[in-house]
């Protein structure tokens, strides 16, 4: 007996909600941009960092994007002065994540 059957026995009148794909697609439609996001590589205090800048949307959306990138890559980073700063050189992985979300990305710095 799996979990679904056990829940049906406990709550016979309850009907589970169906998750629609529209809510999942809505997340990718939040970010709208005219120019590509610039993905740069720098070294600060001898340590590599990746900087994303050039986003023209709301700062809340950009912060959510920063959090999504950091959790996907399991790295540290921050959001300062309309820039996302990721610890380490993850340009290729970050560009792939952004392209999958529908962004245009331009690689700068090698």
TORKOLPA-615529 format. One record per atom (N, C-alpha, C): residue number from 1; atom name; chain; x, y, z. Coordinates in Angstrom, 1 decimal. Layout:
# TORKOLPA-615529
atom nr NUM, atom CA, kette A, xx X, yy Y, zz Z
...
END
This chain:
# TORKOLPA-615529
atom nr 1, atom N, kette A, xx 0.8, yy -1.2, zz 0.0
atom nr 1, atom CA, kette A, xx 0.0, yy 0.0, zz 0.0
atom nr 1, atom C, kette A, xx 0.9, yy 1.2, zz 0.0
atom nr 2, atom N, kette A, xx 0.7, yy 2.1, zz -1.0
atom nr 2, atom CA, kette A, xx 1.6, yy 3.3, zz -1.1
atom nr 2, atom C, kette A, xx 1.0, yy 4.4, zz -0.4
atom nr 3, atom N, kette A, xx 1.6, yy 5.6, zz -0.4
atom nr 3, atom CA, kette A, xx 1.2, yy 6.7, zz 0.4
atom nr 3, atom C, kette A, xx -0.1, yy 7.3, zz -0.1
atom nr 4, atom N, kette A, xx -0.3, yy 7.3, zz -1.4
atom nr 4, atom CA, kette A, xx -1.6, yy 7.8, zz -2.0
atom nr 4, atom C, kette A, xx -2.8, yy 7.0, zz -1.5
atom nr 5, atom N, kette A, xx -2.6, yy 5.7, zz -1.4
atom nr 5, atom CA, kette A, xx -3.7, yy 4.8, zz -0.9
atom nr 5, atom C, kette A, xx -4.0, yy 5.1, zz 0.6
atom nr 6, atom N, kette A, xx -2.9, yy 5.3, zz 1.3
atom nr 6, atom CA, kette A, xx -3.1, yy 5.5, zz 2.8
atom nr 6, atom C, kette A, xx -3.8, yy 6.9, zz 3.0
atom nr 7, atom N, kette A, xx -3.5, yy 7.9, zz 2.2
atom nr 7, atom CA, kette A, xx -4.1, yy 9.2, zz 2.3
atom nr 7, atom C, kette A, xx -5.6, yy 9.1, zz 1.9
atom nr 8, atom N, kette A, xx -5.9, yy 8.3, zz 0.9
atom nr 8, atom CA, kette A, xx -7.3, yy 8.1, zz 0.5
atom nr 8, atom C, kette A, xx -8.1, yy 7.4, zz 1.6
atom nr 9, atom N, kette A, xx -7.5, yy 6.5, zz 2.3
atom nr 9, atom CA, kette A, xx -8.2, yy 5.9, zz 3.4
atom nr 9, atom C, kette A, xx -8.4, yy 6.8, zz 4.6
atom nr 10, atom N, kette A, xx -7.5, yy 7.7, zz 4.8
atom nr 10, atom CA, kette A, xx -7.6, yy 8.7, zz 5.9
atom nr 10, atom C, kette A, xx -8.6, yy 9.8, zz 5.6
atom nr 11, atom N, kette A, xx -8.5, yy 10.3, zz 4.4
atom nr 11, atom CA, kette A, xx -9.4, yy 11.4, zz 3.9
atom nr 11, atom C, kette A, xx -10.1, yy 11.0, zz 2.7
atom nr 12, atom N, kette A, xx -11.3, yy 10.3, zz 2.8
atom nr 12, atom CA, kette A, xx -12.0, yy 9.8, zz 1.6
atom nr 12, atom C, kette A, xx -12.6, yy 10.9, zz 0.8
atom nr 13, atom N, kette A, xx -13.0, yy 12.0, zz 1.4
atom nr 13, atom CA, kette A, xx -13.7, yy 13.1, zz 0.7
atom nr 13, atom C, kette A, xx -12.7, yy 14.0, zz -0.1
atom nr 14, atom N, kette A, xx -11.4, yy 14.0, zz 0.3
atom nr 14, atom CA, kette A, xx -10.5, yy 14.9, zz -0.3
atom nr 14, atom C, kette A, xx -10.1, yy 14.5, zz -1.7
atom nr 15, atom N, kette A, xx -10.0, yy 15.4, zz -2.6
atom nr 15, atom CA, kette A, xx -9.6, yy 15.2, zz -4.0
atom nr 15, atom C, kette A, xx -8.3, yy 16.0, zz -4.2
atom nr 16, atom N, kette A, xx -7.2, yy 15.4, zz -4.6
atom nr 16, atom CA, kette A, xx -5.9, yy 16.1, zz -4.7
atom nr 16, atom C, kette A, xx -6.0, yy 17.1, zz -5.9
atom nr 17, atom N, kette A, xx -5.3, yy 18.2, zz -5.6
atom nr 17, atom CA, kette A, xx -5.2, yy 19.2, zz -6.7
atom nr 17, atom C, kette A, xx -4.3, yy 18.8, zz -7.8
atom nr 18, atom N, kette A, xx -4.7, yy 19.1, zz -9.0
atom nr 18, atom CA, kette A, xx -3.9, yy 18.8, zz -10.2
atom nr 18, atom C, kette A, xx -3.0, yy 20.0, zz -10.5
atom nr 19, atom N, kette A, xx -1.7, yy 19.8, zz -10.5
atom nr 19, atom CA, kette A, xx -0.8, yy 20.9, zz -10.8
atom nr 19, atom C, kette A, xx -0.8, yy 21.1, zz -12.3
atom nr 20, atom N, kette A, xx -1.0, yy 22.4, zz -12.7
atom nr 20, atom CA, kette A, xx -1.1, yy 22.7, zz -14.1
atom nr 20, atom C, kette A, xx 0.3, yy 23.1, zz -14.6
atom nr 21, atom N, kette A, xx 0.5, yy 22.9, zz -15.8
atom nr 21, atom CA, kette A, xx 1.8, yy 23.3, zz -16.4
atom nr 21, atom C, kette A, xx 1.9, yy 24.8, zz -16.6
atom nr 22, atom N, kette A, xx 0.8, yy 25.5, zz -16.6
atom nr 22, atom CA, kette A, xx 0.8, yy 26.9, zz -16.8
atom nr 22, atom C, kette A, xx 1.5, yy 27.6, zz -15.7
atom nr 23, atom N, kette A, xx 1.4, yy 27.1, zz -14.4
atom nr 23, atom CA, kette A, xx 2.1, yy 27.7, zz -13.3
atom nr 23, atom C, kette A, xx 3.6, yy 27.5, zz -13.5
atom nr 24, atom N, kette A, xx 4.0, yy 26.3, zz -14.0
atom nr 24, atom CA, kette A, xx 5.5, yy 26.1, zz -14.2
atom nr 24, atom C, kette A, xx 6.0, yy 26.9, zz -15.3
atom nr 25, atom N, kette A, xx 5.2, yy 27.1, zz -16.4
atom nr 25, atom CA, kette A, xx 5.7, yy 27.9, zz -17.5
atom nr 25, atom C, kette A, xx 5.7, yy 29.4, zz -17.2
atom nr 26, atom N, kette A, xx 4.9, yy 29.8, zz -16.2
atom nr 26, atom CA, kette A, xx 4.8, yy 31.2, zz -15.8
atom nr 26, atom C, kette A, xx 6.1, yy 31.7, zz -15.3
atom nr 27, atom N, kette A, xx 6.8, yy 30.8, zz -14.6
atom nr 27, atom CA, kette A, xx 8.1, yy 31.1, zz -14.0
atom nr 27, atom C, kette A, xx 9.1, yy 31.5, zz -15.0
atom nr 28, atom N, kette A, xx 9.1, yy 30.9, zz -16.2
atom nr 28, atom CA, kette A, xx 10.1, yy 31.2, zz -17.2
atom nr 28, atom C, kette A, xx 9.7, yy 32.5, zz -18.0
atom nr 29, atom N, kette A, xx 8.4, yy 32.9, zz -17.9
atom nr 29, atom CA, kette A, xx 7.9, yy 34.1, zz -18.6
atom nr 29, atom C, kette A, xx 8.1, yy 35.4, zz -17.7
atom nr 30, atom N, kette A, xx 8.6, yy 35.3, zz -16.5
atom nr 30, atom CA, kette A, xx 8.8, yy 36.5, zz -15.7
atom nr 30, atom C, kette A, xx 9.9, yy 37.4, zz -16.2
atom nr 31, atom N, kette A, xx 10.9, yy 36.9, zz -16.8
atom nr 31, atom CA, kette A, xx 12.1, yy 37.7, zz -17.1
atom nr 31, atom C, kette A, xx 12.0, yy 38.0, zz -18.6
atom nr 32, atom N, kette A, xx 11.9, yy 39.3, zz -18.8
atom nr 32, atom CA, kette A, xx 11.9, yy 39.8, zz -20.2
atom nr 32, atom C, kette A, xx 13.1, yy 40.8, zz -20.4
atom nr 33, atom N, kette A, xx 13.8, yy 40.6, zz -21.5
atom nr 33, atom CA, kette A, xx 14.9, yy 41.5, zz -21.7
atom nr 33, atom C, kette A, xx 15.1, yy 41.8, zz -23.2
atom nr 34, atom N, kette A, xx 15.7, yy 43.0, zz -23.4
atom nr 34, atom CA, kette A, xx 15.9, yy 43.4, zz -24.8
atom nr 34, atom C, kette A, xx 17.4, yy 43.0, zz -25.3
atom nr 35, atom N, kette A, xx 18.3, yy 43.2, zz -24.4
atom nr 35, atom CA, kette A, xx 19.7, yy 42.9, zz -24.7
atom nr 35, atom C, kette A, xx 20.2, yy 41.7, zz -24.0
atom nr 36, atom N, kette A, xx 21.2, yy 41.0, zz -24.4
atom nr 36, atom CA, kette A, xx 21.7, yy 39.8, zz -23.7
atom nr 36, atom C, kette A, xx 22.3, yy 40.1, zz -22.4
atom nr 37, atom N, kette A, xx 22.2, yy 39.1, zz -21.5
atom nr 37, atom CA, kette A, xx 22.9, yy 39.2, zz -20.2
atom nr 37, atom C, kette A, xx 24.4, yy 39.0, zz -20.4
atom nr 38, atom N, kette A, xx 25.3, yy 39.8, zz -19.9
atom nr 38, atom CA, kette A, xx 26.7, yy 39.6, zz -20.1
atom nr 38, atom C, kette A, xx 27.3, yy 38.7, zz -18.9
atom nr 39, atom N, kette A, xx 28.0, yy 37.7, zz -19.3
atom nr 39, atom CA, kette A, xx 28.6, yy 36.8, zz -18.4
atom nr 39, atom C, kette A, xx 30.1, yy 37.0, zz -18.5
atom nr 40, atom N, kette A, xx 30.7, yy 37.6, zz -17.4
atom nr 40, atom CA, kette A, xx 32.1, yy 37.9, zz -17.3
atom nr 40, atom C, kette A, xx 32.8, yy 37.0, zz -16.3
atom nr 41, atom N, kette A, xx 34.1, yy 36.9, zz -16.5
atom nr 41, atom CA, kette A, xx 35.0, yy 36.2, zz -15.6
atom nr 41, atom C, kette A, xx 36.0, yy 37.2, zz -15.1
atom nr 42, atom N, kette A, xx 36.2, yy 37.2, zz -13.8
atom nr 42, atom CA, kette A, xx 37.2, yy 38.0, zz -13.1
atom nr 42, atom C, kette A, xx 37.9, yy 37.3, zz -12.0
atom nr 43, atom N, kette A, xx 39.0, yy 37.8, zz -11.6
atom nr 43, atom CA, kette A, xx 39.7, yy 37.3, zz -10.4
atom nr 43, atom C, kette A, xx 39.8, yy 38.5, zz -9.4
atom nr 44, atom N, kette A, xx 39.3, yy 38.2, zz -8.2
atom nr 44, atom CA, kette A, xx 39.4, yy 39.2, zz -7.1
atom nr 44, atom C, kette A, xx 40.1, yy 38.5, zz -5.9
atom nr 45, atom N, kette A, xx 41.1, yy 39.2, zz -5.5
atom nr 45, atom CA, kette A, xx 42.0, yy 38.6, zz -4.4
atom nr 45, atom C, kette A, xx 42.5, yy 37.2, zz -4.8
atom nr 46, atom N, kette A, xx 42.8, yy 37.0, zz -6.0
atom nr 46, atom CA, kette A, xx 43.3, yy 35.7, zz -6.5
atom nr 46, atom C, kette A, xx 42.3, yy 34.6, zz -6.7
atom nr 47, atom N, kette A, xx 41.0, yy 34.9, zz -6.4
atom nr 47, atom CA, kette A, xx 40.0, yy 33.9, zz -6.5
atom nr 47, atom C, kette A, xx 39.1, yy 34.2, zz -7.7
atom nr 48, atom N, kette A, xx 38.7, yy 33.1, zz -8.5
atom nr 48, atom CA, kette A, xx 37.9, yy 33.4, zz -9.7
atom nr 48, atom C, kette A, xx 36.4, yy 33.6, zz -9.3
atom nr 49, atom N, kette A, xx 35.8, yy 34.5, zz -10.0
atom nr 49, atom CA, kette A, xx 34.4, yy 34.8, zz -9.8
atom nr 49, atom C, kette A, xx 33.7, yy 35.0, zz -11.2
atom nr 50, atom N, kette A, xx 32.4, yy 34.7, zz -11.3
atom nr 50, atom CA, kette A, xx 31.7, yy 34.9, zz -12.5
atom nr 50, atom C, kette A, xx 30.7, yy 36.0, zz -12.2
atom nr 51, atom N, kette A, xx 30.6, yy 37.0, zz -13.1
atom nr 51, atom CA, kette A, xx 29.7, yy 38.2, zz -12.9
atom nr 51, atom C, kette A, xx 28.6, yy 38.2, zz -14.0
atom nr 52, atom N, kette A, xx 27.4, yy 38.3, zz -13.6
atom nr 52, atom CA, kette A, xx 26.3, yy 38.4, zz -14.6
atom nr 52, atom C, kette A, xx 25.7, yy 39.9, zz -14.5
atom nr 53, atom N, kette A, xx 25.6, yy 40.6, zz -15.6
atom nr 53, atom CA, kette A, xx 25.1, yy 41.9, zz -15.5
atom nr 53, atom C, kette A, xx 24.4, yy 42.2, zz -16.8
atom nr 54, atom N, kette A, xx 23.6, yy 43.3, zz -16.8
atom nr 54, atom CA, kette A, xx 22.9, yy 43.7, zz -18.0
atom nr 54, atom C, kette A, xx 21.5, yy 43.3, zz -18.1
atom nr 55, atom N, kette A, xx 20.9, yy 43.0, zz -16.9
atom nr 55, atom CA, kette A, xx 19.5, yy 42.6, zz -16.9
atom nr 55, atom C, kette A, xx 18.6, yy 43.8, zz -16.7
atom nr 56, atom N, kette A, xx 17.5, yy 43.9, zz -17.5
atom nr 56, atom CA, kette A, xx 16.7, yy 45.1, zz -17.5
atom nr 56, atom C, kette A, xx 15.4, yy 45.0, zz -16.8
atom nr 57, atom N, kette A, xx 15.1, yy 43.9, zz -16.2
atom nr 57, atom CA, kette A, xx 13.8, yy 43.6, zz -15.5
atom nr 57, atom C, kette A, xx 13.8, yy 44.1, zz -14.1
atom nr 58, atom N, kette A, xx 12.8, yy 43.6, zz -13.3
atom nr 58, atom CA, kette A, xx 12.7, yy 43.9, zz -11.9
atom nr 58, atom C, kette A, xx 13.8, yy 43.3, zz -11.1
atom nr 59, atom N, kette A, xx 14.2, yy 44.0, zz -10.1
atom nr 59, atom CA, kette A, xx 15.3, yy 43.4, zz -9.2
atom nr 59, atom C, kette A, xx 14.9, yy 42.2, zz -8.5
atom nr 60, atom N, kette A, xx 13.6, yy 42.1, zz -8.1
atom nr 60, atom CA, kette A, xx 13.1, yy 40.8, zz -7.4
atom nr 60, atom C, kette A, xx 13.3, yy 39.6, zz -8.3
atom nr 61, atom N, kette A, xx 13.0, yy 39.8, zz -9.6
atom nr 61, atom CA, kette A, xx 13.2, yy 38.7, zz -10.5
atom nr 61, atom C, kette A, xx 14.7, yy 38.3, zz -10.7
atom nr 62, atom N, kette A, xx 15.6, yy 39.3, zz -10.7
atom nr 62, atom CA, kette A, xx 17.0, yy 39.1, zz -10.8
atom nr 62, atom C, kette A, xx 17.5, yy 38.4, zz -9.6
atom nr 63, atom N, kette A, xx 17.0, yy 38.8, zz -8.4
atom nr 63, atom CA, kette A, xx 17.4, yy 38.1, zz -7.1
atom nr 63, atom C, kette A, xx 16.9, yy 36.7, zz -7.1
atom nr 64, atom N, kette A, xx 15.7, yy 36.4, zz -7.6
atom nr 64, atom CA, kette A, xx 15.3, yy 35.1, zz -7.7
atom nr 64, atom C, kette A, xx 16.1, yy 34.2, zz -8.7
atom nr 65, atom N, kette A, xx 16.5, yy 34.9, zz -9.7
atom nr 65, atom CA, kette A, xx 17.4, yy 34.2, zz -10.7
atom nr 65, atom C, kette A, xx 18.8, yy 33.9, zz -10.0
atom nr 66, atom N, kette A, xx 19.3, yy 34.8, zz -9.3
atom nr 66, atom CA, kette A, xx 20.6, yy 34.6, zz -8.6
atom nr 66, atom C, kette A, xx 20.4, yy 33.4, zz -7.6
atom nr 67, atom N, kette A, xx 19.4, yy 33.4, zz -6.9
atom nr 67, atom CA, kette A, xx 19.2, yy 32.3, zz -5.9
atom nr 67, atom C, kette A, xx 19.0, yy 30.9, zz -6.6
atom nr 68, atom N, kette A, xx 18.3, yy 30.9, zz -7.8
atom nr 68, atom CA, kette A, xx 18.2, yy 29.7, zz -8.5
atom nr 68, atom C, kette A, xx 19.5, yy 29.2, zz -9.1
atom nr 69, atom N, kette A, xx 20.3, yy 30.1, zz -9.6
atom nr 69, atom CA, kette A, xx 21.7, yy 29.7, zz -10.1
atom nr 69, atom C, kette A, xx 22.5, yy 29.2, zz -8.9
atom nr 70, atom N, kette A, xx 22.5, yy 29.9, zz -7.8
atom nr 70, atom CA, kette A, xx 23.4, yy 29.4, zz -6.7
atom nr 70, atom C, kette A, xx 23.0, yy 28.1, zz -6.2
atom nr 71, atom N, kette A, xx 21.6, yy 27.8, zz -6.1
atom nr 71, atom CA, kette A, xx 21.2, yy 26.5, zz -5.6
atom nr 71, atom C, kette A, xx 21.4, yy 25.4, zz -6.6
atom nr 72, atom N, kette A, xx 21.3, yy 25.7, zz -7.9
atom nr 72, atom CA, kette A, xx 21.5, yy 24.7, zz -8.9
atom nr 72, atom C, kette A, xx 23.0, yy 24.3, zz -9.0
atom nr 73, atom N, kette A, xx 23.9, yy 25.2, zz -8.8
atom nr 73, atom CA, kette A, xx 25.3, yy 24.9, zz -8.9
atom nr 73, atom C, kette A, xx 25.9, yy 24.6, zz -7.5
atom nr 74, atom N, kette A, xx 25.2, yy 24.8, zz -6.5
atom nr 74, atom CA, kette A, xx 25.6, yy 24.6, zz -5.1
atom nr 74, atom C, kette A, xx 26.9, yy 25.4, zz -4.8
atom nr 75, atom N, kette A, xx 26.8, yy 26.7, zz -5.1
atom nr 75, atom CA, kette A, xx 28.0, yy 27.6, zz -4.9
atom nr 75, atom C, kette A, xx 27.5, yy 28.8, zz -4.1
atom nr 76, atom N, kette A, xx 28.4, yy 29.6, zz -3.6
atom nr 76, atom CA, kette A, xx 28.1, yy 30.8, zz -3.0
atom nr 76, atom C, kette A, xx 28.1, yy 32.0, zz -4.0
atom nr 77, atom N, kette A, xx 27.5, yy 33.1, zz -3.5
atom nr 77, atom CA, kette A, xx 27.5, yy 34.2, zz -4.4
atom nr 77, atom C, kette A, xx 26.7, yy 35.3, zz -3.7
atom nr 78, atom N, kette A, xx 26.5, yy 36.4, zz -4.5
atom nr 78, atom CA, kette A, xx 25.7, yy 37.5, zz -3.9
atom nr 78, atom C, kette A, xx 25.1, yy 38.3, zz -5.1
atom nr 79, atom N, kette A, xx 24.2, yy 39.3, zz -4.7
atom nr 79, atom CA, kette A, xx 23.6, yy 40.2, zz -5.6
atom nr 79, atom C, kette A, xx 23.8, yy 41.6, zz -5.1
atom nr 80, atom N, kette A, xx 24.7, yy 42.3, zz -5.9
atom nr 80, atom CA, kette A, xx 25.0, yy 43.7, zz -5.5
atom nr 80, atom C, kette A, xx 25.0, yy 44.6, zz -6.8
atom nr 81, atom N, kette A, xx 24.5, yy 45.8, zz -6.6
atom nr 81, atom CA, kette A, xx 24.6, yy 46.8, zz -7.7
atom nr 81, atom C, kette A, xx 24.1, yy 46.3, zz -9.0
atom nr 82, atom N, kette A, xx 22.9, yy 45.6, zz -9.0
atom nr 82, atom CA, kette A, xx 22.3, yy 45.0, zz -10.2
atom nr 82, atom C, kette A, xx 23.3, yy 44.0, zz -10.9
atom nr 83, atom N, kette A, xx 24.1, yy 43.3, zz -10.1
atom nr 83, atom CA, kette A, xx 25.0, yy 42.3, zz -10.7
atom nr 83, atom C, kette A, xx 24.9, yy 41.1, zz -9.8
atom nr 84, atom N, kette A, xx 25.0, yy 39.9, zz -10.5
atom nr 84, atom CA, kette A, xx 25.0, yy 38.6, zz -9.7
atom nr 84, atom C, kette A, xx 26.5, yy 38.2, zz -9.7
atom nr 85, atom N, kette A, xx 27.0, yy 38.0, zz -8.6
atom nr 85, atom CA, kette A, xx 28.4, yy 37.5, zz -8.4
atom nr 85, atom C, kette A, xx 28.4, yy 36.1, zz -7.9
atom nr 86, atom N, kette A, xx 28.9, yy 35.2, zz -8.7
atom nr 86, atom CA, kette A, xx 29.0, yy 33.8, zz -8.3
atom nr 86, atom C, kette A, xx 30.4, yy 33.4, zz -8.1
atom nr 87, atom N, kette A, xx 30.7, yy 32.7, zz -7.0
atom nr 87, atom CA, kette A, xx 32.0, yy 32.3, zz -6.6
atom nr 87, atom C, kette A, xx 32.5, yy 31.1, zz -7.5
atom nr 88, atom N, kette A, xx 33.6, yy 31.3, zz -8.2
atom nr 88, atom CA, kette A, xx 34.1, yy 30.3, zz -9.1
atom nr 88, atom C, kette A, xx 33.9, yy 30.6, zz -10.6
atom nr 89, atom N, kette A, xx 34.5, yy 29.8, zz -11.4
atom nr 89, atom CA, kette A, xx 34.4, yy 30.0, zz -12.9
atom nr 89, atom C, kette A, xx 33.4, yy 29.0, zz -13.4
atom nr 90, atom N, kette A, xx 32.1, yy 29.4, zz -13.5
atom nr 90, atom CA, kette A, xx 31.0, yy 28.6, zz -13.9
atom nr 90, atom C, kette A, xx 30.3, yy 29.2, zz -15.1
atom nr 91, atom N, kette A, xx 31.1, yy 29.8, zz -16.0
atom nr 91, atom CA, kette A, xx 30.5, yy 30.5, zz -17.1
atom nr 91, atom C, kette A, xx 29.7, yy 29.6, zz -18.0
atom nr 92, atom N, kette A, xx 30.3, yy 28.4, zz -18.4
atom nr 92, atom CA, kette A, xx 29.6, yy 27.5, zz -19.3
atom nr 92, atom C, kette A, xx 28.3, yy 27.0, zz -18.7
atom nr 93, atom N, kette A, xx 28.3, yy 26.6, zz -17.4
atom nr 93, atom CA, kette A, xx 27.1, yy 26.1, zz -16.8
atom nr 93, atom C, kette A, xx 26.1, yy 27.1, zz -16.6
atom nr 94, atom N, kette A, xx 26.5, yy 28.3, zz -16.2
atom nr 94, atom CA, kette A, xx 25.5, yy 29.4, zz -16.0
atom nr 94, atom C, kette A, xx 24.9, yy 29.8, zz -17.3
atom nr 95, atom N, kette A, xx 25.7, yy 29.9, zz -18.4
atom nr 95, atom CA, kette A, xx 25.1, yy 30.2, zz -19.7
atom nr 95, atom C, kette A, xx 24.1, yy 29.2, zz -20.1
atom nr 96, atom N, kette A, xx 24.4, yy 27.9, zz -19.9
atom nr 96, atom CA, kette A, xx 23.4, yy 26.8, zz -20.2
atom nr 96, atom C, kette A, xx 22.1, yy 27.0, zz -19.4
atom nr 97, atom N, kette A, xx 22.2, yy 27.3, zz -18.1
atom nr 97, atom CA, kette A, xx 21.0, yy 27.5, zz -17.3
atom nr 97, atom C, kette A, xx 20.2, yy 28.7, zz -17.8
atom nr 98, atom N, kette A, xx 20.9, yy 29.8, zz -18.2
atom nr 98, atom CA, kette A, xx 20.2, yy 31.0, zz -18.6
atom nr 98, atom C, kette A, xx 19.5, yy 30.7, zz -20.0
atom nr 99, atom N, kette A, xx 20.2, yy 30.0, zz -20.9
atom nr 99, atom CA, kette A, xx 19.6, yy 29.7, zz -22.2
atom nr 99, atom C, kette A, xx 18.4, yy 28.8, zz -22.1
atom nr 100, atom N, kette A, xx 18.5, yy 27.9, zz -21.1
atom nr 100, atom CA, kette A, xx 17.3, yy 27.0, zz -20.9
atom nr 100, atom C, kette A, xx 16.1, yy 27.8, zz -20.4
atom nr 101, atom N, kette A, xx 16.4, yy 28.8, zz -19.6
atom nr 101, atom CA, kette A, xx 15.3, yy 29.7, zz -19.1
atom nr 101, atom C, kette A, xx 14.8, yy 30.7, zz -20.2
atom nr 102, atom N, kette A, xx 15.4, yy 30.8, zz -21.3
atom nr 102, atom CA, kette A, xx 15.0, yy 31.6, zz -22.4
atom nr 102, atom C, kette A, xx 15.7, yy 33.0, zz -22.5
atom nr 103, atom N, kette A, xx 16.8, yy 33.1, zz -21.8
atom nr 103, atom CA, kette A, xx 17.6, yy 34.3, zz -21.9
atom nr 103, atom C, kette A, xx 18.5, yy 34.3, zz -23.1
atom nr 104, atom N, kette A, xx 18.9, yy 35.5, zz -23.5
atom nr 104, atom CA, kette A, xx 20.0, yy 35.6, zz -24.4
atom nr 104, atom C, kette A, xx 21.2, yy 35.9, zz -23.6
atom nr 105, atom N, kette A, xx 22.4, yy 35.2, zz -23.9
atom nr 105, atom CA, kette A, xx 23.5, yy 35.4, zz -23.0
atom nr 105, atom C, kette A, xx 24.7, yy 35.7, zz -23.9
atom nr 106, atom N, kette A, xx 25.6, yy 36.6, zz -23.5
atom nr 106, atom CA, kette A, xx 26.8, yy 36.9, zz -24.2
atom nr 106, atom C, kette A, xx 28.0, yy 36.7, zz -23.3
atom nr 107, atom N, kette A, xx 29.0, yy 36.0, zz -23.8
atom nr 107, atom CA, kette A, xx 30.2, yy 35.6, zz -23.0
atom nr 107, atom C, kette A, xx 31.2, yy 36.7, zz -23.2
atom nr 108, atom N, kette A, xx 31.8, yy 37.2, zz -22.2
atom nr 108, atom CA, kette A, xx 32.8, yy 38.3, zz -22.2
atom nr 108, atom C, kette A, xx 34.0, yy 37.8, zz -21.4
atom nr 109, atom N, kette A, xx 35.2, yy 38.0, zz -21.9
atom nr 109, atom CA, kette A, xx 36.4, yy 37.8, zz -21.2
atom nr 109, atom C, kette A, xx 37.0, yy 36.4, zz -21.4
atom nr 110, atom N, kette A, xx 37.1, yy 35.9, zz -22.6
atom nr 110, atom CA, kette A, xx 37.8, yy 34.7, zz -22.9
atom nr 110, atom C, kette A, xx 37.0, yy 33.5, zz -23.1
END
